[in-house]
Amino acid sequence: MRLGFAGTPEFAVPALDALARSPHTLEAVFTKPDRAAGRGRQLQSSPVKLRARDLGLAILQPATFKDPEACEALRGLDALVVVAYGLILPAPALAAPRLGCFNIHASLLPRWRGAAPIQRALLAGDAITGITIMRMQAQLDAGPILAARAIDIGPRDTAGVLHDRLARLGAELICQTLDALAHGPVAETPQPQAGVTYAGKVSKSEAPIDWRQDAEQVLRQVRAFNPTPVAETRLGALQLRIWEADRLAEPPALAAPPALAAPGTVLHAAERGIDVACGSGAIRITRLQLAGRKPLAAAEFLKAQPLAGARFA
């Protein structure tokens, strides 16, 4: 088939690579316009644009698909594959390819429609997630499902780990779906209304840890916000970013048990980690970072910054 591909971030790159290796022909790659970033505010290309350029593919960067010229670029395609593109496709664009537009979504729809399904699944404590291939419609992530595959969420999985696993799975599943479409219609299952949830975009304002939460919820926050925006706390005037932590199975012997300590109190700080009381239970921080410095294992961090008896806020 003659395909178009629309994507922008790193999550979309494995699917682009897989389609470039497939029997199908990638006629054009659509990605968001270059944007200013960094201290110098220099224009930066998206990961998809950089990879498409390496592959020698035609690249288009329309600012909007409300422009008839941008929509016209979709005509003549058999299908458009969309992965975390970041631009809205209006009805004329969705109808332009012969077979339509198909999205790779990083959840088991209808759970976690929207922008941040990986982070929201972790914050909610979901045991499974997965990839859904759906036909795109005007309503957000509401189209019928052509294929889906589930994976377990491990107890130590971060958003970064799940991102990479799901990106690879999405690449595999879209190729299988397109191969089937090339030979005829594929069964499409409407999404049920029961179980619909929405995964709102993650905000930096969600990064600060509220130590009054129970230990499980604090750990979910640490995992969901690794690698971005990274869970954080404060020690006086210092900002600390918490990259990795584990549940503390037993209260440390050298300090008050978590049930008696104020939330945020450092119960014990040693080479194996920094034990902190939560509203219920405690966690052990194993990797953290002072603002402006590089992330360090707890043992290295404590050499320069003793924390015994401190309290995070």
C-alpha positions in Angstrom: 0.0 0.0 0.0 0.9 3.6 -0.4 1.2 5.1 3.1 1.6 8.4 4.8 3.0 8.6 8.4 2.2 11.4 10.9 4.2 11.6 14.1 6.4 13.8 16.1 8.1 12.5 19.3 10.5 9.6 20.0 7.6 7.3 20.7 6.7 7.4 17.0 10.2 6.5 15.6 10.0 2.7 16.0 6.8 2.6 14.0 8.4 4.8 11.3 11.4 2.4 11.1 9.1 -0.6 11.0 7.0 0.8 8.1 10.2 1.8 6.2 11.3 -1.8 6.4 7.8 -3.2 5.4 6.6 -4.1 1.9 4.5 -0.9 1.9 5.7 2.4 0.4 6.0 5.5 2.6 5.1 8.3 0.3 5.4 11.1 2.9 6.1 11.8 6.5 4.2 14.5 8.3 5.6 16.0 11.5 5.0 19.2 13.5 7.0 22.3 12.4 10.4 22.9 13.9 10.2 24.8 17.2 12.5 27.0 19.2 13.9 25.2 22.3 16.8 25.4 24.8 18.5 28.4 26.2 19.5 29.7 22.7 15.9 29.3 21.4 17.3 27.7 18.3 14.9 25.8 16.0 14.9 22.1 16.6 13.6 19.3 14.5 11.4 16.6 15.9 12.8 13.0 16.4 10.5 11.9 13.6 11.8 14.5 11.2 15.4 13.6 12.0 14.8 9.9 11.4 12.8 10.5 8.2 15.6 12.5 6.9 18.1 9.7 7.6 15.8 7.3 5.7 15.5 9.6 2.7 11.8 10.1 3.0 9.7 13.1 1.9 8.9 15.3 4.9 6.0 17.7 5.2 5.4 20.0 8.1 2.1 21.8 7.8 1.1 24.1 10.7 -2.5 22.9 10.3 -4.6 20.5 8.3 -7.3 23.1 7.9 -5.2 24.3 5.0 -6.6 22.7 1.9 -3.2 22.2 0.5 -2.1 20.2 3.5 -5.2 18.0 3.2 -4.6 17.5 -0.5 -1.2 15.9 0.3 -3.2 13.0 1.9 -5.1 12.2 -1.3 -3.8 9.3 -3.3 -2.6 7.5 -0.1 -4.1 4.2 0.8 -3.8 4.9 4.5 -2.3 7.4 7.0 -0.6 6.0 10.1 -0.7 8.5 13.0 1.4 8.2 16.2 1.5 11.0 18.8 1.4 13.5 16.0 0.2 16.5 18.0 -2.0 18.2 15.4 -5.7 17.8 15.0 -6.8 16.1 11.8 -10.2 17.5 10.7 -12.9 15.4 9.0 -11.7 16.2 5.4 -8.2 15.0 6.3 -9.4 11.9 8.0 -11.5 11.0 4.9 -8.7 11.8 2.4 -6.8 8.5 2.3 -8.6 5.6 0.5 -8.8 3.4 3.6 -8.7 6.1 6.2 -6.4 7.1 9.1 -5.2 4.7 11.7 -3.8 5.6 15.1 -1.3 3.7 17.4 -2.5 4.5 20.9 -0.5 3.6 24.1 -3.4 2.1 26.2 -6.1 -0.5 26.0 -8.9 1.7 24.8 -11.4 2.9 26.0 -9.2 3.3 29.1 -6.9 6.3 29.0 -8.0 8.2 25.9 -5.9 11.3 25.6 -2.4 12.7 25.8 -0.7 10.9 28.6 -1.9 7.3 28.8 1.4 5.8 30.1 1.7 8.2 33.0 -1.9 8.0 34.0 -1.9 4.2 34.0 1.1 4.3 36.4 -0.5 6.9 38.6 -3.7 4.9 38.8 -1.8 1.7 39.7 -3.0 -0.3 36.7 -1.7 -3.8 36.5 -1.8 -4.0 32.7 -1.6 -1.6 29.7 -1.0 -2.1 26.0 -1.4 -0.9 22.5 -4.6 -0.3 20.5 -4.8 0.3 16.8 -7.9 2.2 16.0 -9.6 3.9 13.0 -9.5 7.7 13.7 -12.7 9.6 14.0 -13.4 13.2 14.9 -13.9 12.4 18.6 -10.7 12.0 20.6 -9.5 8.4 20.6 -13.0 7.1 20.2 -12.8 5.2 16.9 -13.4 1.5 16.4 -10.6 -0.9 17.3 -8.8 -3.0 14.7 -6.2 -4.6 17.0 -5.0 -4.5 20.6 -2.4 -6.3 22.6 -1.8 -6.1 26.4 1.3 -6.2 28.5 1.8 -6.4 32.2 3.1 -3.4 34.1 6.0 -4.5 36.3 6.4 -3.3 39.9 9.4 -1.2 39.0 8.4 -0.1 35.6 8.8 3.7 35.0 7.1 5.8 32.3 10.3 5.6 30.4 10.5 1.8 30.5 6.8 1.5 29.4 7.3 4.1 26.7 10.0 2.0 25.0 8.2 -1.3 25.4 4.9 0.1 24.0 6.7 2.0 21.2 8.2 -1.3 20.0 4.9 -3.2 20.4 3.0 -0.5 18.5 5.4 -0.8 15.6 4.9 -4.5 15.5 1.1 -4.3 15.7 0.6 -1.6 13.1 2.6 -3.6 10.6 0.5 -6.7 11.2 -2.7 -4.6 10.9 -1.6 -3.0 7.6 -0.6 -6.3 6.2 -4.1 -7.6 6.9 -5.7 -4.4 5.5 -3.7 -4.9 2.3 -5.6 -8.2 1.7 -9.1 -7.0 2.5 -11.3 -5.5 5.2 -10.3 -6.0 8.9 -12.9 -6.5 11.6 -13.5 -3.3 13.6 -14.9 -3.3 17.1 -16.7 -0.2 18.4 -15.4 1.0 21.7 -17.8 0.4 24.7 -18.9 3.4 26.6 -18.3 1.6 29.9 -14.8 2.0 31.1 -13.9 5.3 29.3 -11.3 7.3 31.1 -9.2 10.3 30.0 -5.5 10.8 30.3 -5.0 14.5 30.7 -1.6 16.0 29.7 0.9 15.8 32.5 1.7 19.2 34.1 4.9 20.3 35.9 2.6 21.3 38.7 2.0 17.6 39.4 5.7 16.9 40.2 5.9 18.0 43.9 5.4 15.1 46.2 2.8 15.4 48.9 4.3 13.2 51.7 0.9 13.0 53.4 -0.1 10.5 50.7 0.5 6.8 51.4 3.7 5.2 50.3 2.2 3.4 47.3 0.9 6.6 45.8 4.2 8.4 46.3 6.0 5.5 44.5 3.5 5.6 41.6 4.3 9.3 41.2 8.0 8.7 41.1 7.6 6.0 38.5 5.0 7.9 36.4 7.1 11.0 36.2 10.4 9.3 35.3 11.9 10.6 33.0 9.7 13.7 32.9 8.7 15.9 34.7 10.4 14.0 37.6 8.8 13.9 41.0 10.4 16.5 43.3 10.5 17.6 46.9 12.2 20.4 48.9 14.7 20.4 51.7 14.6 23.9 53.0 15.6 26.1 50.0 16.9 23.1 48.1 15.0 21.4 45.3 15.5 17.6 45.1 14.3 15.5 42.2 13.4 11.9 43.0 14.3 9.5 40.2 14.0 6.1 41.8 12.5 4.7 44.9 11.3 1.4 46.4 8.7 0.5 49.0 10.2 0.1 52.5 9.0 -3.2 53.7 10.0 -2.8 57.4 10.6 0.4 59.5 14.3 1.0 60.0 15.6 0.1 63.4 17.5 3.3 64.0 14.6 5.8 63.8 11.0 6.3 64.7 8.7 4.0 62.8 6.8 5.6 59.9 3.5 5.5 61.9 5.0 7.9 64.5 7.1 10.1 62.2 5.7 13.2 60.5 5.3 12.7 56.7 8.4 13.7 54.8 10.8 12.8 57.7 14.0 11.1 56.8 13.9 8.0 59.0 17.3 6.7 58.0 20.0 7.6 55.4 22.6 5.1 54.4 24.3 3.6 51.4 21.4 1.4 50.6 19.0 4.4 50.4 17.2 7.2 52.1 14.1 6.1 54.0 11.3 8.6 54.2 8.0 8.5 56.1 4.8 9.0 54.2 1.2 9.5 55.4 1.0 5.7 55.6 4.1 3.6 55.3 7.5 4.7 54.0 9.6 4.6 50.8 13.4 4.2 50.2 14.8 6.7 47.7 17.7 5.1 45.8 18.4 7.8 43.1 18.0 11.5 43.4 19.3 14.9 42.1 19.9 18.3 43.4 18.6 21.1 41.0 21.3 21.9 38.5 23.3 18.7 39.3 23.4 15.2 37.8 21.3 12.4 39.3 23.2 10.3 41.8 22.7 7.0 43.6 21.8 7.6 47.2 25.2 6.4 48.5 27.0 9.0 46.3 24.5 11.8 47.1 24.9 11.3 50.9 28.6 11.8 50.8 28.1 15.5 50.0 24.6 16.0 51.5 23.9 14.2 54.8 20.1 13.9 55.3 19.7 11.9 58.6 16.9 13.6 60.6 15.9 16.0 57.8 12.4 16.5 56.7 11.2 17.0 53.1 8.4 19.4 52.4 
